């Protein structure tokens, strides 16, 4: 139960809007995988983006 609560506590959801049309992606893209800044962390990232909008979800259990 504590691991589930920590997952909700340390996870995050982010929506980004890019105002510069030169950086827009006209073809939708997505990424699902483990973030590798710190090899011992269990942080997973889900990313979806299209045109000026990108949505990121980070799932972290706080075990760092």
C-alpha positions in Angstrom: 0.0 0.0 0.0 2.8 2.4 0.8 4.5 1.8 -2.6 1.2 2.7 -4.3 0.9 5.9 -2.3 4.5 6.8 -3.0 3.9 6.3 -6.8 1.0 8.9 -6.6 3.2 11.2 -4.5 6.2 11.3 -6.8 4.7 10.9 -10.2 3.7 13.9 -12.4 1.8 15.0 -15.4 2.9 17.9 -17.7 1.3 19.6 -20.7 3.5 21.9 -22.8 2.6 24.3 -25.5 5.3 25.5 -27.9 4.6 29.0 -29.3 7.4 28.9 -31.9 6.0 27.4 -35.2 9.5 26.5 -36.3 9.7 23.9 -33.5 6.3 22.3 -34.2 6.2 18.7 -35.2 3.8 18.1 -38.0 4.0 14.3 -37.7 2.7 12.9 -34.3 5.3 11.3 -32.2 5.5 9.3 -29.0 8.1 7.8 -26.6 7.7 5.3 -23.9 10.7 4.2 -21.9 12.9 4.5 -18.8 14.6 7.7 -18.2 18.4 7.2 -17.9 19.8 10.3 -16.2 20.4 8.2 -13.1 20.9 4.5 -13.7 19.6 3.4 -10.3 16.3 5.3 -10.5 13.0 3.6 -11.6 11.4 6.6 -13.4 9.4 5.9 -16.5 8.3 8.5 -19.0 5.4 8.5 -21.5 5.6 11.3 -24.0 3.2 12.2 -26.8 3.4 15.3 -29.0 1.9 16.8 -32.1 2.1 20.3 -33.7 2.3 22.7 -30.7 1.2 20.4 -27.9 3.2 17.8 -25.9 2.0 15.7 -23.0 4.4 14.0 -20.6 3.6 11.5 -17.8 6.4 10.6 -15.3 5.8 7.5 -13.2 8.1 7.4 -10.1 7.8 5.3 -7.0 10.2 7.5 -4.9 12.7 4.7 -4.3 15.6 7.0 -5.0 
